Amino acid sequence: MGSQELPTVLIVVEEPVQRSVLGYNLEAEGFLVTTASNSEEAMMLVDKIRPDIIVLAWKLANVLGIEVCRRLKSRADTRLIPIIM
């Protein structure tokens, strides 16, 4: 079998149980999962791992998910990353 890189998903959800459940299910479907619990961590991870897709909560404690989405879509290097909110 050839070595294929798994698609990477970044889950940005404050609630630990929700992060865990989403991560478990996405890993079971063949995704490499990375998680963040806040917007600062998410932005750092986007720059570090450049995920194939982002699952982003609407409500985060420090910054609303929609603002994180706006920031990512305003950058040339991240605007094409699909985001599910």
LODRENDREN-418177 format. One record per residue: residue in one letter; residue number from 1; y, x, z negated of N, C-alpha, C in turn. Coordinates in Angstrom, 3 decimals. Layout:
// residues N
R res   n      nyy      nxx      nzz     cayy     caxx     cazz      cyy      cxx      czz
R   A NUM        Y        X        Z        Y        X        Z        Y        X        Z
...
This chain:
// residues 85
R res   n      nyy      nxx      nzz     cayy     caxx     cazz      cyy      cxx      czz
R   M   1   -1.179    0.853    0.000    0.000    0.000    0.000    1.236    0.894    0.000
R   G   2    2.218    0.583    0.839    3.456    1.343    0.916    4.310    1.123   -0.314
R   S   3    5.166    2.083   -0.585    6.051    1.917   -1.736    7.320    1.200   -1.291
R   Q   4    7.471   -0.005   -1.762    8.658   -0.796   -1.467    9.453   -0.959   -2.745
R   E   5   10.752   -0.831   -2.617   11.618   -1.001   -3.771   11.757   -2.487   -4.078
R   L   6   11.607   -2.834   -5.334   11.754   -4.228   -5.738   13.215   -4.641   -5.680
R   P   7   13.480   -5.894   -5.273   14.864   -6.378   -5.324   15.320   -6.454   -6.784
R   T   8   16.558   -6.070   -7.012   17.097   -6.019   -8.369   18.022   -7.194   -8.624
R   V   9   17.795   -7.852   -9.765   18.662   -8.944  -10.184   19.319   -8.556  -11.506
R   L  10   20.601   -8.820  -11.595   21.333   -8.615  -12.846   21.580   -9.982  -13.453
R   I  11   21.087  -10.191  -14.669   21.290  -11.442  -15.397   22.410  -11.212  -16.408
R   V  12   23.470  -12.006  -16.312   24.600  -11.893  -17.237   24.700  -13.212  -18.003
R   V  13   24.080  -13.212  -19.166   24.020  -14.405  -20.014   24.157  -13.950  -21.453
R   E  14   25.004  -14.631  -22.189   25.263  -14.274  -23.581   24.055  -14.536  -24.495
R   E  15   23.421  -15.668  -24.327   22.334  -16.110  -25.204   21.053  -15.297  -24.954
R   P  16   20.559  -14.584  -25.976   19.381  -13.727  -25.811   18.127  -14.464  -25.329
R   V  17   17.894  -15.651  -25.821   16.691  -16.398  -25.417   16.766  -16.771  -23.938
R   Q  18   17.926  -17.196  -23.484   18.083  -17.529  -22.065   17.898  -16.292  -21.194
R   R  19   18.463  -15.163  -21.609   18.276  -13.906  -20.861   16.796  -13.564  -20.765
R   S  20   16.114  -13.709  -21.880   14.693  -13.373  -21.924   13.863  -14.277  -21.014
R   V  21   14.093  -15.568  -21.078   13.329  -16.523  -20.261   13.603  -16.294  -18.776
R   L  22   14.885  -16.160  -18.422   15.227  -15.893  -17.018   14.605  -14.576  -16.552
R   G  23   14.724  -13.551  -17.372   14.167  -12.254  -17.011   12.667  -12.299  -16.826
R   Y  24   11.978  -12.955  -17.734   10.519  -13.079  -17.655   10.107  -13.750  -16.348
R   N  25   10.753  -14.863  -16.031   10.393  -15.614  -14.833   10.733  -14.864  -13.547
R   L  26   11.848  -14.177  -13.527   12.213  -13.421  -12.335   11.306  -12.199  -12.148
R   E  27   10.938  -11.538  -13.235    9.988  -10.426  -13.135    8.642  -10.918  -12.625
R   A  28    8.221  -12.100  -13.074    6.954  -12.674  -12.609    6.979  -12.958  -11.109
R   E  29    8.164  -13.141  -10.565    8.317  -13.400   -9.130    8.578  -12.125   -8.322
R   G  30    8.517  -10.974   -8.984    8.616   -9.713   -8.266    9.975   -9.054   -8.235
R   F  31   10.880   -9.470   -9.112   12.197   -8.846   -9.178   12.214   -7.772  -10.262
R   L  32   13.017   -6.757  -10.057   13.338   -5.800  -11.094   14.549   -6.386  -11.809
R   V  33   14.457   -6.584  -13.111   15.497   -7.300  -13.859   16.259   -6.358  -14.784
R   T  34   17.581   -6.486  -14.737   18.470   -5.821  -15.686   19.332   -6.916  -16.291
R   T  35   19.669   -6.788  -17.572   20.442   -7.843  -18.225   21.703   -7.290  -18.874
R   A  36   22.680   -8.184  -18.996   23.926   -7.887  -19.697   24.305   -9.115  -20.510
R   S  37   24.952   -8.893  -21.652   25.334  -10.013  -22.512   26.827  -10.309  -22.474
R   N  38   27.596   -9.487  -21.750   29.032   -9.726  -21.665   29.590   -9.161  -20.363
R   S  39   30.843   -9.459  -20.097   31.435   -9.074  -18.811   31.610   -7.566  -18.666
R   E  40   31.987   -6.870  -19.740   32.180   -5.425  -19.649   30.873   -4.726  -19.294
R   E  41   29.814   -5.115  -19.977   28.501   -4.540  -19.707   28.063   -4.864  -18.271
R   A  42   28.338   -6.085  -17.833   27.967   -6.497  -16.480   28.676   -5.651  -15.432
R   M  43   29.975   -5.454  -15.591   30.735   -4.678  -14.610   30.253   -3.217  -14.575
R   M  44   29.924   -2.671  -15.724   29.410   -1.310  -15.782   28.066   -1.217  -15.051
R   L  45   27.189   -2.200  -15.305   25.872   -2.186  -14.677   25.948   -2.412  -13.168
R   V  46   26.874   -3.245  -12.724   27.034   -3.463  -11.283   27.360   -2.134  -10.606
R   D  47   28.240   -1.355  -11.202   28.594   -0.058  -10.629   27.437    0.936  -10.691
R   K  48   26.634    0.835  -11.731   25.539    1.786  -11.935   24.323    1.467  -11.070
R   I  49   23.890    0.200  -11.059   22.624   -0.133  -10.396   22.789   -0.854   -9.058
R   R  50   23.975   -1.380   -8.766   24.259   -2.134   -7.544   23.133   -3.152   -7.257
R   P  51   23.088   -4.247   -8.050   22.006   -5.224   -7.905   22.043   -5.931   -6.550
R   D  52   20.899   -6.485   -6.171   20.797   -7.259   -4.931   21.352   -8.669   -5.111
R   I  53   21.293   -9.167   -6.336   21.799  -10.501   -6.661   22.173  -10.534   -8.142
R   I  54   23.120  -11.409   -8.500   23.564  -11.548   -9.889   23.414  -13.005  -10.303
R   V  55   22.797  -13.229  -11.455   22.757  -14.548  -12.091   23.777  -14.470  -13.220
R   L  56   24.820  -15.284  -13.121   25.985  -15.152  -13.988   26.275  -16.464  -14.718
R   A  57   26.329  -16.395  -16.044   26.670  -17.583  -16.841   28.136  -17.936  -16.624
R   W  58   28.423  -19.217  -16.662   29.806  -19.687  -16.521   30.628  -19.280  -17.733
R   K  59   30.038  -19.459  -18.924   30.754  -19.168  -20.168   30.241  -17.874  -20.775
R   L  60   31.174  -16.959  -20.980   30.911  -15.725  -21.713   31.995  -15.619  -22.773
R   A  61   31.711  -14.955  -23.864   32.645  -14.916  -24.996   33.967  -14.246  -24.647
R   N  62   33.910  -13.144  -23.945   35.130  -12.362  -23.739   35.887  -12.754  -22.469
R   V  63   35.184  -13.074  -21.395   35.799  -13.446  -20.120   34.895  -14.487  -19.472
R   L  64   35.469  -15.522  -18.895   34.655  -16.524  -18.209   33.910  -15.896  -17.037
R   G  65   32.725  -16.413  -16.789   31.920  -15.925  -15.675   32.642  -16.023  -14.347
R   I  66   33.455  -17.058  -14.169   34.187  -17.212  -12.912   35.160  -16.049  -12.696
R   E  67   35.708  -15.515  -13.774   36.612  -14.361  -13.651   35.827  -13.114  -13.254
R   V  68   34.640  -12.938  -13.801   33.779  -11.828  -13.399   33.464  -11.957  -11.916
R   C  69   33.137  -13.167  -11.490   32.859  -13.435  -10.082   34.065  -13.067   -9.218
R   R  70   35.246  -13.503   -9.617   36.471  -13.179   -8.864   36.677  -11.669   -8.748
R   R  71   36.458  -10.968   -9.844   36.629   -9.515   -9.830   35.666   -8.852   -8.845
R   L  72   34.423   -9.295   -8.888   33.416   -8.703   -8.005   33.691   -9.045   -6.541
R   K  73   34.120  -10.256   -6.276   34.384  -10.676   -4.896   35.674  -10.064   -4.344
R   S  74   36.532   -9.562   -5.212   37.775   -8.944   -4.745   37.586   -7.468   -4.391
R   R  75   36.460   -6.907   -4.761   36.185   -5.492   -4.481   35.369   -5.344   -3.197
R   A  76   35.786   -4.459   -2.341   35.083   -4.244   -1.076   33.631   -3.812   -1.288
R   D  77   33.376   -3.035   -2.333   32.028   -2.505   -2.549   31.068   -3.492   -3.208
R   T  78   31.575   -4.621   -3.730   30.684   -5.588   -4.396   30.796   -7.005   -3.840
R   R  79   31.701   -7.240   -2.919   31.950   -8.615   -2.469   30.766   -9.266   -1.775
R   L  80   29.842   -8.484   -1.250   28.702   -9.064   -0.542   27.485   -9.312   -1.438
R   I  81   27.581   -8.958   -2.711   26.473   -9.236   -3.630   26.450  -10.738   -3.917
R   P  82   25.339  -11.426   -3.631   25.264  -12.856   -3.937   25.320  -13.088   -5.449
R   I  83   26.019  -14.153   -5.836   26.139  -14.508   -7.252   25.738  -15.959   -7.430
R   I  84   24.810  -16.197   -8.358   24.410  -17.554   -8.737   24.996  -17.814  -10.100
R   M  85   25.765  -18.898  -10.204   26.360  -19.236  -11.508   25.697  -20.487  -12.063
